[in-house]
Amino acid sequence: MPYVRHWLRNSLLVFAFAIVLGLIAAHTHLTQPHELLWDRDLQTSTRTGWLNTLMLGVSDIFSPVGGLVIIALWCGWLLFARHKPVTAVSTFLVIAVGWNSSEIAKIIVARNRPPAVYSLAPETGSNSFPSGHVALTVSLAVAAYFLARGTRHQRTVAVGGAAVVLLVAFSRLYIGAHYPTDVLGSLLVSGAAITFLTGAWDRWLLSRLHLVPLLARFGSVPGPEGRAEPVEPAAERSGRADVRTTTTAE
C-alpha cells in the first residue's frame, strides 16, 4: 500500500469538504432543484428497455450483497491461493474502509433520496448522500490499482477502474437512486478514507500484523521491525517431524 504524504491533514480536509458539500446539497435550495431537473432530463432522454436492464444489472453487481461476494472471493484468492496474507489484509482494508466511510457520511448528512416516482428501483432504509454503490466501486478500483502499481498492468488497471466507476455512477443516476452530488460525494469520501488508511497502515497496522498468528500460516508476515518473517515450508516441517518420530522409535 503506497504512503501518501500529509495523509492525516489531507484526508480530514477532503472528508470535511465532502460533508459540507452534502449538507449544502441536502438542506438548502442551492443545488437540489437543479440536480433534480438534471436527473429527470437524463432519465427521460436516455431510458430504453435494454439500457434499463443493463443499468439495473450493473447496480445489482455492485450492491451490498455483490460487494461482499467480491471481497470474499478476491481476498480469499489472495490468502488461500496466492498465499499473500499481507496483500489480502491490505486489500480487504482498502475496500472495507473506503466503502463503509460512505455510511458515516450518510448518517451525518441525512439526505433524502430523489422522488421514487422517477426511480426504476426505489430504495428505502438508506440516505442518499453519498452513494454507497459508487464508494464501493471506487474502493475496488483503488485496491486493484494498488496491486497493479509498479507493474506493466498499472495503466490498464487505472483506466479500467475509472471506466467501471463512471459506469456505476451513471447507473445510479440513470435509475434515479441518487443526485449528481451524491456521486461526487462518494469520490471525495471514499478517497479521503483510503488516504487516511494509507497513513495508518504505514504507521501502525503493518508492523502489528504479527500479532495475528493465524496470518503466518498462509505466508510471510512482517515482524515488529517491518521485515518479513520467513515461513517454513510445510515439507520441511513434515521432514523434521519424521526424523523426530524415527529417533523416538529407535
PEZI-V982336 format. One record per pair of residues at least 24 apart in sequence whose ideal C-beta (glycine too) atoms are under 7 Angstrom apart, sorted by sequence separation. I is the first residue (numbers start at 1). J is the second residue. D is the distance in Angstrom with one decimal. If there is no record, write none. Layout:
I/J/D
I/J/D
//
This chain:
71/95/5.6
105/129/6.7
141/165/5.5
105/130/5.4
137/164/5.9
138/165/5.6
102/130/5.0
137/165/5.0
103/132/7.0
102/132/4.8
134/165/6.8
137/168/4.4
67/99/6.5
102/135/3.8
101/135/6.7
134/168/5.7
133/168/5.6
134/169/5.1
99/135/5.3
98/135/6.2
99/136/4.6
134/172/6.3
133/172/5.5
98/138/6.2
99/139/4.9
98/139/3.1
131/172/5.2
95/139/4.5
98/142/6.5
94/139/6.1
95/140/6.0
131/178/4.9
94/142/6.0
95/143/5.3
138/186/6.4
94/143/4.3
134/183/5.4
138/187/6.1
128/178/5.8
128/179/6.5
131/182/4.8
135/186/4.4
139/190/5.5
91/143/4.9
94/146/6.5
129/181/6.8
130/182/5.3
131/183/5.5
134/186/3.7
138/190/4.5
142/194/5.5
129/182/4.8
138/191/6.9
121/175/5.5
123/177/5.6
128/182/5.3
135/189/6.4
120/175/4.1
130/185/3.4
131/186/4.5
135/190/4.3
139/194/6.8
91/147/6.9
119/175/6.2
120/176/6.1
129/185/5.3
130/186/3.9
119/176/3.5
118/176/4.6
119/177/6.2
130/189/5.2
114/176/5.6
56/120/6.3
113/177/6.8
114/178/7.0
56/121/6.2
114/179/6.1
52/120/6.0
67/136/4.6
63/133/6.8
70/140/6.7
62/133/4.9
59/133/6.3
62/136/5.5
39/114/6.0
43/118/5.9
62/137/5.4
36/114/6.4
40/118/6.2
39/118/6.9
105/185/6.7
22/105/6.4
26/109/5.4
26/110/6.8
102/186/6.0
105/189/4.8
26/111/3.5
19/105/6.3
23/109/5.8
25/111/6.8
18/105/6.5
22/109/3.7
102/189/5.7
101/189/5.1
102/190/6.5
1/90/4.8
19/108/5.7
22/111/6.3
101/190/5.7
19/109/6.5
98/190/4.0
101/193/3.5
98/193/5.2
97/193/5.1
98/194/4.6
97/194/6.4
94/194/5.8
97/197/4.8
26/129/5.9
94/197/6.4
25/129/6.5
93/197/6.0
62/168/5.3
22/129/4.2
22/130/6.9
58/167/6.1
58/168/6.1
90/201/6.5
59/171/5.0
58/171/4.3
59/172/6.7
55/171/4.3
59/175/6.1
55/174/4.7
56/175/6.3
55/175/5.6
89/209/6.6
86/209/6.4
46/174/6.8
85/215/4.1
42/173/6.0
43/174/6.6
42/174/6.7
43/176/6.0
85/218/4.6
39/173/6.2
85/219/4.9
83/218/5.4
84/219/5.5
86/221/6.3
83/219/4.1
85/221/5.9
86/222/6.8
39/176/6.5
79/218/5.3
39/179/6.5
38/180/6.3
2/146/6.7
35/179/4.2
1/146/5.8
35/180/5.3
35/181/6.3
2/149/6.6
32/179/7.0
31/181/6.0
25/179/6.8
25/181/4.3
21/181/6.3
22/185/5.3
21/185/6.1
18/185/5.1
18/188/3.7
17/188/6.5
18/189/4.8
14/188/5.5
15/189/6.3
18/192/6.7
14/191/6.3
15/192/3.9
14/192/3.9
11/192/4.6
11/195/4.2
10/195/5.8
11/196/3.8
7/195/5.4
8/196/6.9
7/196/6.2
4/195/5.2
7/198/5.7
8/199/5.9
7/199/3.2
4/198/4.7
3/198/5.9
4/199/6.5
2/198/6.2
1/198/5.6
3/202/4.7
1/201/5.0
//
